[in-house]
Amino acid sequence: LLFLQRVLLLVASDVDALCACKILQALFQCDHVQYTLVPVSGWQELETAFLEHKDQFKYFVLINCGANVDLLEILQPEEDAVFFICDSHRPINVVNVYNDTQIKLLVKQDDDLDVPAYDDIFRDEEDEEENSENESDGSEPSEKRRRFEEDVIERTMKRRERREWEARRQEILFDYEQYEYHGTSSAMVMFDLAWIMSKDLNDMLWWAIVGLTDQWVQDKITQMKYVTDIGTLQRHVSRHNHRNEDEEHSLSIDCMRIAFEYDLRLALYQHWSLYESLCNTSYTSASLKLWSVQGQKRLQEFLADMGLPLKQVKQKFNSMDISLKENLREMIEESANKFGMKDLRVQTFSIHFGFKNKFSASDIVYATASLMENIEKEGPETTNFIKALDSLSRGNLDKLHQGLDLAKKQLRAIQQTVASCICTNLVISQGPFLYCSLMEGTPDVKLFSKPVSLCLLSKYLLKSFVCSTKNKRCKLLPLVMAAPMDVEQGTVIMVGIPPETESSDKKNFFGRAFEKAAESTNSRTLHNHFDMSIIELKTEDRSKFLDALISLLS
């Protein structure tokens, strides 16, 4: 297919996209396909990259971008350009679905896309203005008039039918495009491709696992979807990692082993202290309400219930007594149940490199995401992307550890911000949604001008708010969160996230609502993110934009 052509790879800035990219790079390497990789963090960069490279390339691969808009309309490519799109954003734009020549969608066969039928949205433009003038004038005048009247009636009927079809089309498209959600992880789709081609390696499988875990950490998919996909990957894991335990090479220094496990839902706990992890994981922090004095007391009671000495809990996990570590998961789970934390165990995978290094899939997600949105180092935008991509290779443990350190900082910053938002009542009910705005000058505010970090913060904040509020109605509301983006340009970044409920389908209606509110108020907004529910907005337009959003959703 692509043997003789160079390919342009356009990759979005999220962990799942990076993992899919690693798998594809490995496949390209197998087949000696030449490619150029360009990271794109939004539509503007995607368009720029395409314009710069469109003359040298005919084949374009887009990872986690491009599916949810009419791509040909935006890029206006040549007739012979072909786009392969592997993107978990849903719904997929209908033009992309029904264009077979230039757009090739890579989706899993069992993914239910719910696309409207072709005839409901596309209609061949009939030549409706038929020439009725060219009839012979030899007939009787009365006959002529009768034919003319019939003609008028027929045209009127056609026009009416056309209007009805248009109205129905609008309705169907509105229903289809109203909610934004996520399909199967792109890394899993790429792994599937590798497996079908019989080129799947253990490394690729690990990247697929990290891609899926990214969707779970970022709260993009339902628990049901997560468990189903974990099951799919588990079969591949046992296929790839079933060597006998007693064989010599299963312990060689450079071997790599993936294992399925029920692990604790505690962020980075194996590379941190148990205490820090309990305090900075949103699930435990929200359940225990750690921002309050009462919550801190409950944490002490929880630790006492487990019978773990404070000295042990506060030191690095690696240095804890081995006797304590052996039954740690069971001990923690038993106590957690008493304290109302019933979901502290989660199905996941871990990886072992040689003797010493063990990481769980979520460790990698946090580390890679933090490297990608690192605000400490100034330099070209792409350096963070390349670092994050490198940290996924097993040879680069130093980069991975750097990512883990950044991730701890990020999680601390998130928890401190959540605590201060709740203690100072910054989360306000606006009627149809909750609203919270971070002020310029808040600690760590620069970190939250980055989309992934802001989304994580918003999700953690909503979880915590739902646990802290007594108001039953507020528990069911979605959240809109704003943070300063660029002070000099006077812009804020805003994200909308769906309600935090047990049965949540993770579908997000804010993308469409943001568009409409911006249109109706002429607010100066920039819809540059691949997630439609993240926008940038001029600070002085914020209040009229919010007013429009309230009346739209009320």
C-alpha positions as CSV (number, residue, x, y, z in Angstrom):
1,L,0.0,0.0,0.0
2,L,2.5,2.6,1.2
3,F,5.7,0.9,0.2
4,L,6.9,3.5,-2.3
5,Q,5.5,6.6,-0.8
6,R,6.6,8.8,2.0
7,V,3.9,9.4,4.5
8,L,3.1,12.4,6.6
9,L,2.2,11.5,10.2
10,L,0.1,14.2,12.0
11,V,-0.2,13.3,15.7
12,A,-2.4,15.0,18.3
13,S,-1.0,15.8,21.8
14,D,-2.5,13.2,24.0
15,V,-1.1,10.0,25.5
16,D,-3.3,7.6,23.5
17,A,-2.2,9.3,20.2
18,L,1.5,9.0,21.2
19,C,1.0,5.3,21.9
20,A,-0.8,4.8,18.6
21,C,2.1,6.7,16.9
22,K,4.7,4.4,18.5
23,I,2.9,1.3,17.2
24,L,2.6,2.8,13.7
25,Q,6.3,3.8,13.8
26,A,7.3,0.3,14.6
27,L,5.1,-1.1,11.8
28,F,6.6,1.4,9.4
29,Q,10.1,0.3,10.5
30,C,9.2,-3.3,9.8
31,D,8.1,-2.5,6.2
32,H,10.8,0.2,5.6
33,V,8.2,2.9,5.0
34,Q,9.6,6.4,5.1
35,Y,7.6,9.0,7.1
36,T,7.8,12.5,8.5
37,L,6.3,13.0,12.0
38,V,4.6,16.4,12.8
39,P,3.0,16.9,16.2
40,V,-0.2,19.0,16.1
41,S,-1.9,20.4,19.2
42,G,-4.9,21.9,17.5
43,W,-6.7,22.7,14.2
44,Q,-4.5,25.7,13.4
45,E,-1.3,23.6,13.7
46,L,-2.9,20.8,11.6
47,E,-3.8,23.2,8.8
48,T,-0.4,24.9,8.9
49,A,1.4,21.5,8.8
50,F,-0.7,20.3,5.9
51,L,-0.1,23.5,3.9
52,E,3.6,23.3,4.5
53,H,3.9,19.6,3.4
54,K,1.1,19.1,0.9
55,D,3.3,19.3,-2.1
56,Q,5.7,16.6,-1.0
57,F,3.2,14.0,0.2
58,K,0.2,12.2,-1.2
59,Y,-0.5,10.1,1.9
60,F,-1.4,11.5,5.3
61,V,-2.0,9.7,8.5
62,L,-3.9,11.6,11.2
63,I,-3.9,10.2,14.8
64,N,-6.6,11.4,17.3
65,C,-7.5,14.3,15.1
66,G,-9.6,14.9,12.0
67,A,-12.5,12.5,12.3
68,N,-15.1,14.9,13.9
69,V,-15.0,17.6,11.2
70,D,-15.4,17.7,7.4
71,L,-11.7,17.4,6.8
72,L,-11.7,18.0,3.0
73,E,-13.7,21.2,3.5
74,I,-11.1,22.4,6.0
75,L,-7.9,21.4,4.2
76,Q,-9.1,21.7,0.6
77,P,-6.5,19.1,-0.6
78,E,-5.7,18.0,-4.1
79,E,-7.9,15.2,-5.7
80,D,-5.2,12.6,-5.3
81,A,-4.4,13.2,-1.6
82,V,-5.4,10.3,0.7
83,F,-6.1,10.6,4.4
84,F,-6.0,7.7,6.8
85,I,-7.7,8.8,10.0
86,C,-7.3,6.9,13.3
87,D,-9.2,9.0,15.8
88,S,-11.2,8.2,18.9
89,H,-13.3,11.4,18.8
90,R,-16.9,10.7,18.1
91,P,-19.3,11.4,16.4
92,I,-17.4,11.0,13.1
93,N,-18.3,13.6,10.6
94,V,-20.8,12.1,8.1
95,V,-18.8,13.3,5.0
96,N,-15.8,11.5,6.3
97,V,-17.8,8.3,6.7
98,Y,-19.3,8.4,3.2
99,N,-16.2,9.6,1.3
100,D,-14.4,6.4,0.3
101,T,-11.9,7.8,-2.2
102,Q,-9.9,10.3,-0.1
103,I,-10.8,9.5,3.4
104,K,-10.0,6.1,4.9
105,L,-11.2,5.7,8.5
106,L,-9.4,3.2,10.8
107,V,-12.0,2.0,13.2
108,K,-12.6,-1.3,15.0
109,Q,-15.2,-3.4,13.3
110,D,-17.4,-3.8,16.3
111,D,-17.4,-0.1,17.1
112,D,-21.0,1.1,16.8
113,L,-20.8,4.4,15.1
114,D,-24.6,5.0,14.8
115,V,-24.1,6.9,11.5
116,P,-27.3,8.2,9.9
117,A,-28.3,6.5,6.6
118,Y,-26.8,8.0,3.4
119,D,-30.1,8.9,1.8
120,D,-31.2,10.8,4.9
121,I,-28.4,13.4,4.6
122,F,-27.2,13.4,1.0
123,R,-29.5,13.9,-1.9
124,D,-28.5,14.1,-5.6
125,E,-29.4,17.6,-6.7
126,E,-32.1,16.9,-9.2
127,D,-32.6,19.3,-12.0
128,E,-35.8,20.7,-10.4
129,E,-36.3,23.6,-12.7
130,E,-37.5,21.4,-15.6
131,N,-38.0,23.2,-18.8
132,S,-41.7,23.3,-19.4
133,E,-41.4,26.0,-21.9
134,N,-40.4,23.8,-24.8
135,E,-43.7,22.2,-25.4
136,S,-45.2,22.5,-28.9
137,D,-47.4,25.5,-29.3
138,G,-49.7,23.7,-31.7
139,S,-52.1,22.4,-29.0
140,E,-55.3,24.0,-27.9
141,P,-55.0,27.0,-25.5
142,S,-57.2,25.2,-22.9
143,E,-54.9,22.1,-23.1
144,K,-51.9,24.4,-22.6
145,R,-53.3,26.0,-19.5
146,R,-54.2,22.6,-18.0
147,R,-50.7,21.4,-18.5
148,F,-49.2,24.6,-17.1
149,E,-51.4,24.2,-13.9
150,E,-50.3,20.6,-13.4
151,D,-46.7,21.7,-13.8
152,V,-47.1,24.4,-11.2
153,I,-48.7,21.9,-8.8
154,E,-46.0,19.4,-9.4
155,R,-43.2,21.9,-8.8
156,T,-44.9,23.2,-5.6
157,M,-45.1,19.6,-4.3
158,K,-41.5,19.0,-5.1
159,R,-40.4,22.2,-3.3
160,R,-42.5,21.3,-0.3
161,E,-41.0,17.8,-0.3
162,R,-37.6,19.2,-0.5
163,R,-38.2,21.6,2.4
164,E,-39.5,18.7,4.5
165,W,-36.5,16.6,3.7
166,E,-34.2,19.5,4.6
167,A,-35.9,19.9,8.0
168,R,-35.7,16.2,8.7
169,R,-32.0,16.2,7.7
170,Q,-31.3,19.0,10.1
171,E,-33.0,17.1,12.9
172,I,-31.2,13.9,12.1
173,L,-27.8,15.6,12.0
174,F,-28.6,17.6,15.2
175,D,-29.3,14.3,17.0
176,Y,-26.2,12.7,15.6
177,E,-23.8,15.6,16.4
178,Q,-25.3,16.8,19.6
179,Y,-23.0,14.9,22.0
180,E,-19.3,14.4,21.9
181,Y,-17.8,11.2,23.2
182,H,-14.9,8.7,22.6
183,G,-14.7,5.5,20.8
184,T,-12.0,2.7,21.1
185,S,-8.6,4.0,21.9
186,S,-6.5,4.7,18.8
187,A,-3.6,2.7,20.2
188,M,-5.9,-0.3,20.5
189,V,-7.0,0.2,16.9
190,M,-3.4,0.3,15.7
191,F,-2.5,-2.8,17.7
192,D,-5.4,-4.6,16.1
193,L,-4.0,-3.6,12.7
194,A,-0.6,-5.0,13.8
195,W,-2.2,-8.2,15.0
196,I,-4.1,-8.7,11.7
197,M,-0.8,-8.3,9.9
198,S,0.9,-10.7,12.3
199,K,3.4,-8.1,13.3
200,D,2.3,-7.5,16.9
201,L,5.1,-7.4,19.4
202,N,5.0,-7.2,23.2
203,D,6.1,-3.6,23.1
204,M,3.1,-2.7,20.8
205,L,0.8,-4.5,23.2
206,W,2.1,-2.4,26.1
207,W,1.5,0.8,24.2
208,A,-2.1,-0.3,23.4
209,I,-2.6,-0.9,27.2
210,V,-1.2,2.6,28.0
211,G,-3.5,4.1,25.3
212,L,-6.6,2.5,26.9
213,T,-5.5,3.4,30.4
214,D,-5.1,7.0,29.2
215,Q,-8.8,7.0,28.3
216,W,-9.6,5.7,31.7
217,V,-7.4,8.1,33.6
218,Q,-8.8,11.1,31.6
219,D,-12.3,9.7,32.3
220,K,-13.2,9.6,28.5
221,I,-14.9,6.2,28.5
222,T,-17.5,4.4,30.6
223,Q,-16.4,1.8,33.1
224,M,-18.2,-0.8,31.0
225,K,-16.2,0.0,27.9
226,Y,-13.0,0.0,29.9
227,V,-13.6,-3.4,31.4
228,T,-14.6,-4.8,28.0
229,D,-11.4,-3.5,26.3
230,I,-9.2,-4.7,29.2
231,G,-10.7,-8.2,28.6
232,T,-9.7,-8.0,24.9
233,L,-6.1,-6.9,25.8
234,Q,-5.9,-9.6,28.5
235,R,-6.2,-12.3,25.9
236,H,-3.3,-10.8,23.9
237,V,-1.3,-10.5,27.1
238,S,-1.6,-14.1,28.0
239,R,-0.7,-15.0,24.4
240,H,2.5,-12.9,24.5
241,N,3.6,-13.4,28.1
242,H,3.0,-17.1,28.9
243,R,6.6,-18.3,29.2
244,N,7.2,-20.8,32.0
245,E,8.3,-19.0,35.1
246,D,11.3,-21.3,35.7
247,E,12.9,-20.8,32.3
248,E,16.3,-19.1,32.4
249,H,15.5,-16.3,30.0
250,S,12.3,-15.2,31.8
251,L,14.6,-13.4,34.2
252,S,17.2,-12.0,31.9
253,I,18.1,-8.4,32.5
254,D,16.6,-6.9,29.4
255,C,13.4,-9.0,29.3
256,M,10.0,-7.4,29.5
257,R,7.0,-9.0,31.0
258,I,3.4,-7.7,31.1
259,A,1.0,-9.0,33.8
260,F,-2.7,-8.5,34.4
261,E,-3.5,-7.4,38.0
262,Y,-6.2,-6.0,40.2
263,D,-4.2,-3.0,41.5
264,L,-5.0,-0.2,43.9
265,R,-6.6,2.9,42.4
266,L,-3.9,5.1,43.9
267,A,-1.9,7.4,41.7
268,L,1.8,6.6,41.4
269,Y,1.9,4.9,44.8
270,Q,4.8,2.6,44.0
271,H,7.0,5.5,43.2
272,W,5.8,7.8,46.0
273,S,4.8,7.3,49.6
274,L,1.5,5.6,50.4
275,Y,0.5,8.7,52.4
276,E,1.2,11.2,49.5
277,S,-0.7,8.9,47.1
278,L,-3.8,8.7,49.3
279,C,-3.8,12.5,49.6
280,N,-3.3,13.2,45.9
281,T,-5.6,10.6,44.3
282,S,-8.9,12.1,43.4
283,Y,-10.9,9.0,44.4
284,T,-9.5,8.8,48.0
285,S,-9.2,12.5,48.5
286,A,-12.8,13.2,47.5
287,S,-14.2,10.2,49.4
288,L,-12.5,11.2,52.6
289,K,-13.0,14.9,52.0
290,L,-9.3,15.6,52.7
291,W,-9.7,19.4,52.2
292,S,-11.5,19.6,55.6
293,V,-10.2,19.1,59.2
294,Q,-12.7,16.3,59.5
295,G,-11.4,14.7,56.4
296,Q,-7.8,14.7,57.7
297,K,-9.1,13.0,60.9
298,R,-10.8,10.4,58.8
299,L,-7.5,9.7,56.9
300,Q,-5.8,9.1,60.3
301,E,-8.6,6.7,61.3
302,F,-8.4,4.9,58.0
303,L,-4.6,4.4,58.4
304,A,-5.2,3.2,62.0
305,D,-7.8,0.8,60.8
306,M,-5.3,-0.8,58.5
307,G,-2.8,-1.0,61.3
308,L,-0.1,0.7,59.4
309,P,2.4,2.8,61.4
310,L,2.6,6.4,60.2
311,K,6.3,6.2,59.8
312,Q,5.9,3.4,57.3
313,V,3.1,5.1,55.4
314,K,5.1,8.3,55.0
315,Q,8.3,6.9,53.7
316,K,8.9,5.9,50.1
317,F,6.9,2.9,49.0
318,N,10.1,1.0,48.0
319,S,11.5,1.4,51.5
320,M,8.4,0.0,53.3
321,D,8.7,-3.2,55.3
322,I,8.4,-6.2,53.0
323,S,6.1,-7.9,55.5
324,L,3.7,-5.0,55.3
325,K,3.8,-4.8,51.5
326,E,2.9,-8.4,51.0
327,N,-0.7,-8.1,52.1
328,L,-1.0,-4.4,51.5
329,R,-3.7,-4.5,48.8
330,E,-5.9,-6.8,50.8
331,M,-5.4,-4.7,54.0
332,I,-6.2,-1.4,52.2
333,E,-9.2,-2.8,50.4
334,E,-10.7,-4.2,53.6
335,S,-10.4,-0.9,55.4
336,A,-11.5,1.1,52.3
337,N,-14.8,-0.8,52.3
338,K,-15.5,0.3,55.8
339,F,-14.9,3.9,54.8
340,G,-17.2,3.8,51.9
341,M,-14.5,3.4,49.2
342,K,-15.8,0.3,47.4
343,D,-14.0,0.7,44.2
344,L,-10.4,1.0,45.4
345,R,-9.2,-1.9,43.3
346,V,-9.1,-1.6,39.5
347,Q,-8.3,-4.1,36.7
348,T,-5.1,-3.0,35.0
349,F,-1.7,-4.2,33.8
350,S,1.8,-3.8,34.9
351,I,5.1,-4.1,33.2
352,H,8.4,-5.5,34.4
353,F,11.7,-4.5,32.8
354,G,14.4,-7.0,34.0
355,F,14.7,-7.4,37.7
356,K,14.1,-4.0,39.2
357,N,11.7,-1.9,37.3
358,K,8.0,-2.3,37.6
359,F,5.5,0.2,36.4
360,S,1.7,0.1,36.2
361,A,0.0,1.4,33.1
362,S,-1.4,4.4,34.9
363,D,2.1,5.4,36.1
364,I,3.1,5.7,32.4
365,V,0.0,7.7,31.5
366,Y,0.6,10.3,34.3
367,A,4.3,10.5,33.5
368,T,3.9,10.9,29.7
369,A,1.1,13.5,30.0
370,S,3.2,15.5,32.4
371,L,6.2,15.5,30.1
372,M,3.9,16.6,27.2
373,E,2.5,19.6,29.2
374,N,5.6,20.5,31.0
375,I,5.7,24.2,31.6
376,E,9.1,24.4,33.3
377,K,11.3,24.3,30.2
378,E,11.1,27.0,27.6
379,G,12.0,25.9,24.1
380,P,10.2,24.9,20.9
381,E,6.8,23.4,21.5
382,T,7.8,20.1,19.9
383,T,10.5,19.3,22.4
384,N,7.9,18.3,25.0
385,F,6.2,16.1,22.5
386,I,9.4,14.3,21.5
387,K,10.4,13.8,25.1
388,A,7.0,12.4,25.9
389,L,7.2,10.1,22.9
390,D,10.7,8.9,23.9
391,S,9.6,8.2,27.5
392,L,7.4,5.4,26.1
393,S,10.4,3.4,24.9
394,R,11.8,1.1,27.4
395,G,15.3,2.2,26.8
396,N,14.5,5.7,28.2
397,L,13.9,5.1,31.9
398,D,15.6,8.4,32.9
399,K,13.0,10.3,30.9
400,L,10.2,8.2,32.4
401,H,11.4,9.0,35.9
402,Q,11.6,12.6,35.1
403,G,8.0,12.3,34.0
404,L,7.0,10.6,37.2
405,D,8.5,13.5,39.2
406,L,6.6,16.1,37.1
407,A,3.4,14.0,37.5
408,K,3.7,14.1,41.3
409,K,4.1,17.9,41.1
410,Q,1.0,18.1,38.9
411,L,-1.1,15.9,41.1
412,R,-0.1,17.9,44.2
413,A,-1.0,21.2,42.3
414,I,-4.4,19.8,41.3
415,Q,-5.3,18.7,44.8
416,Q,-4.2,22.0,46.4
417,T,-6.2,23.9,43.8
418,V,-9.3,21.6,44.4
419,A,-9.0,22.2,48.1
420,S,-8.7,26.0,47.8
421,C,-11.7,26.1,45.3
422,I,-13.9,24.2,47.7
423,C,-12.8,25.9,50.9
424,T,-13.3,29.4,49.4
425,N,-16.6,28.4,47.7
426,L,-15.3,29.1,44.2
427,V,-17.7,26.6,42.6
428,I,-21.0,28.4,41.9
429,S,-24.2,27.0,40.6
430,Q,-25.2,29.0,37.5
431,G,-28.6,27.2,37.0
432,P,-28.0,24.6,34.4
433,F,-24.4,24.0,35.3
434,L,-21.7,24.7,37.9
435,Y,-19.1,27.2,37.2
436,C,-15.6,27.8,38.5
437,S,-13.0,30.3,37.4
438,L,-9.3,30.4,38.5
439,M,-8.0,33.9,39.0
440,E,-4.6,35.1,37.6
441,G,-2.1,34.8,40.4
442,T,-3.5,31.6,41.8
443,P,-0.6,29.1,42.6
444,D,0.1,26.8,39.6
445,V,-2.3,28.7,37.4
446,K,0.1,28.5,34.5
447,L,-0.1,24.7,34.5
448,F,-3.9,24.9,34.1
449,S,-3.6,26.8,30.9
450,K,-2.8,23.5,29.3
451,P,-5.8,21.4,28.2
452,V,-5.0,18.0,29.6
453,S,-4.1,19.4,33.0
454,L,-7.2,21.7,33.1
455,C,-9.5,18.7,32.2
456,L,-7.9,16.6,34.9
457,L,-8.4,19.4,37.4
458,S,-12.0,20.0,36.4
459,K,-12.8,16.3,36.7
460,Y,-11.1,16.1,40.2
461,L,-12.9,19.3,41.3
462,L,-16.3,18.0,40.2
463,K,-15.8,14.7,42.0
464,S,-14.8,16.5,45.2
465,F,-17.6,19.1,44.9
466,V,-20.2,16.3,44.5
467,C,-18.8,14.7,47.7
468,S,-18.8,18.0,49.6
469,T,-22.1,19.6,48.7
470,K,-25.4,19.0,50.5
471,N,-27.4,20.3,47.6
472,K,-29.0,17.3,45.8
473,R,-29.6,19.2,42.6
474,C,-26.0,20.4,42.4
475,K,-24.7,16.8,42.5
476,L,-26.3,16.1,39.1
477,L,-24.9,19.2,37.3
478,P,-22.1,19.4,34.7
479,L,-19.2,21.8,35.3
480,V,-17.7,24.7,33.2
481,M,-14.2,25.7,34.3
482,A,-12.1,28.6,33.2
483,A,-8.5,29.5,33.7
484,P,-6.2,32.3,32.4
485,M,-4.7,31.3,29.1
486,D,-2.6,34.2,27.9
487,V,-2.5,37.3,30.1
488,E,-1.0,39.6,27.4
489,Q,-3.6,38.7,24.9
490,G,-6.3,38.7,27.5
491,T,-7.6,35.2,26.8
492,V,-9.0,32.4,29.0
493,I,-9.3,28.7,28.3
494,M,-12.6,27.1,29.1
495,V,-13.7,23.5,29.4
496,G,-17.1,21.9,30.0
497,I,-17.4,18.4,31.5
498,P,-20.5,16.2,31.9
499,P,-22.1,15.4,35.3
500,E,-20.3,13.1,37.7
501,T,-22.9,10.3,38.1
502,E,-22.5,6.5,38.5
503,S,-24.4,5.8,35.3
504,S,-22.7,8.6,33.3
505,D,-22.3,7.7,29.6
506,K,-19.4,10.3,29.4
507,K,-21.2,12.1,26.6
508,N,-20.5,15.8,26.5
509,F,-22.9,18.4,25.0
510,F,-20.7,21.4,25.7
511,G,-19.0,21.5,22.3
512,R,-22.2,22.3,20.4
513,A,-23.4,24.6,23.2
514,F,-20.1,26.6,23.2
515,E,-20.4,27.1,19.5
516,K,-24.0,28.3,19.7
517,A,-23.3,30.7,22.6
518,A,-20.3,32.2,20.9
519,E,-22.4,32.7,17.7
520,S,-25.4,34.3,19.3
521,T,-23.2,36.8,21.2
522,N,-20.5,37.4,18.7
523,S,-18.0,36.5,21.4
524,R,-14.4,36.3,20.2
525,T,-13.7,32.6,20.7
526,L,-11.2,30.2,19.2
527,H,-12.3,26.6,18.7
528,N,-8.8,25.3,18.1
529,H,-8.9,22.1,20.2
530,F,-9.6,18.6,18.8
531,D,-12.0,18.2,21.8
532,M,-14.9,20.5,21.0
533,S,-15.6,21.1,24.7
534,I,-12.4,23.1,25.1
535,I,-12.4,26.7,23.8
536,E,-10.3,29.8,24.2
537,L,-12.2,33.1,24.7
538,K,-11.4,36.8,25.1
539,T,-11.6,37.7,28.8
540,E,-13.9,40.7,28.3
541,D,-16.4,38.5,26.4
542,R,-16.6,36.0,29.1
543,S,-19.7,37.3,30.9
544,K,-21.9,37.7,27.8
545,F,-20.8,34.3,26.7
546,L,-21.7,32.7,30.0
547,D,-25.1,34.5,30.0
548,A,-25.8,33.1,26.6
549,L,-24.7,29.6,27.7
550,I,-27.1,29.8,30.7
551,S,-30.1,30.7,28.7
552,L,-29.2,28.1,26.0
553,L,-29.0,25.3,28.5
554,S,-31.9,26.4,30.8
